[in-house]
């Protein structure tokens, strides 16, 4: 069997608060991608910090239910939690607890072995503003011949030093096959437009840039190939945008499994599929990746979405 994809980053409890009350979901950008990959038929291992507490038990059970292997780093502050409120458009606003703000990963024998054997190493929502954490990750990467894929996914509530984050992220990005960035990333980290950040990453030597542009869809730039696709028009209304970016990212990572697409048509098909998966995910509450094929069997009037 071929080596799984290894995803490195965050795992947490999303506490959603709105007019309907309070609900909790297992989440975190890296966790969402790892679970999303398994739902796309690709084995995945997650390296993340998880506390030895009730929330951590929920996270472990959830990952086991979806067949994701967890290599957990200990957390002195318990499991991470994000409290989010929803705007009328469904966009989340987050507040993070002490554990999330002080997240850190260990890179011991198990972690390094998994990274060394991986076909693809994915990192999302990593503490690049922590120089020690960035150095540890860079050292662990030296053992792998797999492709590196990055979503910096900075969160203002977790970010302690913007300039340090940019330095750490860019130092690792020079080794990446693909980097995903969004409008929020560009504004938070660089105070510039997304197209300018796209050009900056290309100049750094990133092979492929996936730029998610909110309501405008997404663009992939891979050498001379530039393809753009709009948000997919699927049945049902948009309920929750929380997992859209992670779903699109997971779908794009899946397209790299047998090597990057080779031409404009292949990249266009990969991006269109990613937009379909993201749109399907937005038809449900929570960040669990949904397949567009599943929507055809749903009675949206009956389930209220």
Beta strands, then each sheet from edge to edge (+ up, - down):
strand 1: 5-9
strand 2: 12-18
strand 3: 21-27
strand 4: 44-49
strand 5: 69-73
strand 6: 80-86
strand 7: 92-96
strand 8: 120-124
strand 9: 147-151
strand 10: 178-182
strand 11: 208-212
strand 12: 218-222
strand 13: 225-229
sheet 1: 5+ 4+ 1+ 8+ 9+ 10+ 11+ 12- 13+
sheet 2: 3+ 2- 6- 7+
end
